[in-house]
Amino acid sequence: MTADLIDALTAAVGGANVMAGDAVKEDHTHDEALTATPVTPLAVVLPGSAAEVAAVLQVADERRVPVTARGAGTGMSGACIPRPDGIVVAFERMASIVEIDVDNFVAVVEPGVQLDQLDAELAPLGLVYPVFPGEYSSSLGGNVGTNAGGMRAVKYGVTRSNVLGVEAVLPSGEVIRDGGKMVKRSSGYDLTQLIIGSEGTLALVTKVWLRLHPRLPHQATLLAPFRTLREVTTAVPAVVRSGVGPLMLEYIDMLTMASATAYVGLDLGIPDDVREAALAYLVVALEGSHADRVEGDAHAVAEQLSELGAIDVYVLPPGSAAGLIDAREKAFWVAKANGADDIIDVVVPRASMPAFVERVAEIASEHQAWIAGCGHAGDGNVHMAVFQKDPEIRGRIVRALLAAGLDMGGAVSGEHGLGTEKSAYYRELEDPAKLALLARIKAAFDPHGILNPGTILEPTEPA
């Protein structure tokens, strides 16, 4: 049976693009989820076109073989960890920038294109694709699958706000296209938005139409230490109300700040007395087309933060600002290096952040655990590293954190997705009627249940 499958996959994509047995690379067995166990699939296939993806899915669907899509493998929820009886469709060969349309502000890319690759092409044109999650080597296909966000979401929104259309392949082998270069439409169901964030459970994306923006030349970054995390989170709505339209609005607790800056070798020159008094920091980044306006906005925000209780406010020089953003983006790697046991990314309404972070402290105390964090304060996305080796206790902690977020009108995940590692919590805490509807949608796209079983919905054997 396995030999027959390998023969069929070889016919679909060519023998050089099928790996099985010892030829499967270790990198194809996992993503960056801290709680997941790597799994070696029956085979890894590397299609080079939508037609080859269609041929692979037809083979899998006919034989009821589970299929897991894989981009760069930088996800943190286990969404691209395969099944031992399944195949991985890896998009390493489909990494072309098909078109950059400067007049329509649209880029058309294949799913294997990485963010840093696209940015290098856009920079000389004065354009930017603004969705930058913490790992620039992540792929656009993976970003679409998880509805990736990042620090710029407070201004530009997440992936969902910046994808205009997709080409995708259904398990039947049918290739569909939805959307394109137009910026608005009212014509039937929006399949693009349905596929974004579906984590490879509905269809495999083979092309993406991305909304581009002008690359603004001037930036300013402010760092404000506060005595309490509540003061930081309380200041966030005030900054948003000011009308400056921040590019980034991030909070970092003192432990994460110390670890992250040490990790990248950054000394911000903060006086010892300020560093000792600060329990949390707020980072505000601004951008604009005119230097004097950015400077004026930075001055106004600095005054506002002082009035809101900041111990001091520092306008960072460009080198320090870039270093701090780099340190913040590496917060996951810092947590991993320091022995974190799980990473979660609850999102709550922005104004609920003060109450939520206080509840986090209570949960940590109740379970005698350490929970360190930072997050996208501008959009209520709280990233937490949980340090608790006992899996049973850790499970209770994670459930309590997720339940607290939902009770405050939030969601289990703001940008990492559910994957295999958070989907059980989601199914336990979510509305059963909603879950039943999602199952019917899944069945309409994937009637035999071969696409990423166990991600989002209850795992079932392909029918």
Secondary structure, DSSP 4 states (H G I P E B T S, - for coil): -HHHHHHHHHHHH-GGGEEEGGGS-GGGG--S-SSPPP---SEEE---SHHHHHHHHHHHHHHT--EEEESSS--SSSTT---TTSEEEE-SS---EEEEETTTTEEEE-TT-BHHHHHHHHGGGTEE-----S-TT-BHHHHHHHT---TTHHHH--HHHHEEEEEEE-TTS-EEEEE-S-S---SS--HHHHHTTSTTSS-EEEEEEEE-EE---EEEEEEEEESSHHHHHHHHHHHHHTT---SEEEEEEHHHHHHHHHHHT------HHHHHH-SEEEEEEEEES-HHHHHHHHHHHHHHHHHTT-S--EEE-HHHHHHHHHHHHTHHHHHHHTT--EEEEEE--GGGHHHHHHHHHHHHHHTT-EEEEEEEGGGTEEEEEEE---HHHHHHHHHHHHHHHHHTT-BS-SSS--TTTTHHHHHHHS-HHHHHHHHHHHHHH-TT--BSTTSSSPP----
